Every structure is written in C-alpha cells, then in structure tokens.
Amino acid sequence: MITPLIIANWKMAIDRDGVKAFKAGWNSKPPMESVEAVIAPPAPYLSLVQELTHVSLCAQNVSENDMGAHTGEISAEMLTDLGCQYVIVGHSERRQNQGETNAIVAQKAKRAQMAGLTPVVCVGEPSQIRASGDAVAYVTQQALTSCEGLSADLVIAYEPVWAIGSGEAASGNVASAMHLEIKAALTDQYPELRVIYGGSVKPENCAAFTMAEGIDGLLVGGASLSAESFWNICASAKGAG
Ligand code: PGA
C-alpha cells in the first residue's frame, strides 16, 4: 500500500503568528505516522516549519534557472539546503498569474529533480474545458508536456481549476476517473506514478478522495491553515491509498 501523501499548500495566506499558532497546535497532537504529512509554507517561513514534528517540507515554487544573476528567484539547491524534500510546480495560480507554460513547468521540475527534490507537478482543467467534454484530453496532454524529460521521482497533483478555492470540490468519482486517465497516459514512463487530488478538500469530504481508486493523497489549500483541520484531514486519510 502506498503511504498517502497529504500536502498543505499555505499559499501566501498565512503570517508569522499564524505559523506559530499552527506549530503549537500541530506539535501538541499525537504524531501522524500512517500518512506522510507535508507543509508548503511561504518561502520565508520554511525554517520555522522545520520546528514542526513529523512533517516533510515543501516549497511552493522554484526557479527554472541555474544559480546566478536572477534577482528575487530561489534555486532548487537553496531549497534543498533549507531541508525541503518537495516543491510544487505549475500550480494553476502561477500558470494564470505568472504566465507559467508547460515548458517552464517542465524546466522547473527538472531543476528540482537535479537538486534531489521531488516535484509536485500540478495539472487541471478550467471549467469551460470540463463543460466542453474535453477535460481528459486537456489534462493528460498537460501532464505529458509538463513532465517531459523527468525521471520517475515525481508526484502529479490533479487540481481542477474550477475546484480550487471555490468550495466546489470534484466528486470522488470524477477525481478518481481523471487520476486513472493520468496514470494510464503516463504509465510507460512512470509505472509507479503517485497522483494526488486538490481543490476544496476539507475534513468533511477528504475520505471520499483518499478511499477512491487511483488517488494517492491530497493537496489542501484553505483547510490546511489550521492545525486542527489539517490534522483531521491527515487522520481521515489513514489507511487509505
Ligand atoms: P483549496 O486550494 O484547497 O483552497 O481549494 C487547493 C490548492 O490550490 O492547492
């Protein structure tokens, strides 16, 4: 059985006091052992999150460039130095707001792998593509192109754009069907590929995903900002996979 991978994506939605409150709440809970709990804080708080017990560390972004003259950027090697094991690449917010293309996402993921990080490559269709019936073709193409040239040490996060931050999660069946399509499309290169679901995951709906076929974990935004809520999601995912 694959250990469920449950990643908290804090985005730019928490401040220093919030991180400290999360730490106090999380560290007072029983250790989370049967899932891999991962926190992706804003970069300035990566070292604060190292004080949390039983979590792995994830960055939210990485430069596609090698070290050098790139003001404001953070290299994959720097993230490794800070203790990161994972990095999110190609989140739909970055694809939309920072203009990240599949080619840029693939380059970021490659840099991450070269530095020993596991990239969490995000894919997902906007609502009009889902409505047109082309979601499978869109998402599998996005996954193939965003993972071009990568080795097997990667995770894909399926996050339908319409489900992110909307309160309108995909159903377990819809998510499961897409996960199986993604795995089938990439099975030649990555027979053991892990695919996790993201988009309006909450303590109340998380088991519908973690119990479903083909779903190996979760990427959680809003509901990961409180230790209580994220711990409950991790606890519900126990034994799934
Ligand atoms: P959400 O965000 O859980 O708030 O929908 C998920 C994500 O963007 O990773």
Boltz pocket constraint, residues with backbone or C-beta under 6 A from the ligand:
constraints:
  - pocket:
      binder: B
      contacts: [[A, 9], [A, 159], [A, 163], [A, 164], [A, 165], [A, 166], [A, 167], [A, 198], [A, 199], [A, 200], [A, 201], [A, 219], [A, 220], [A, 221], [A, 222], [A, 223]]
      max_distance: 6.0
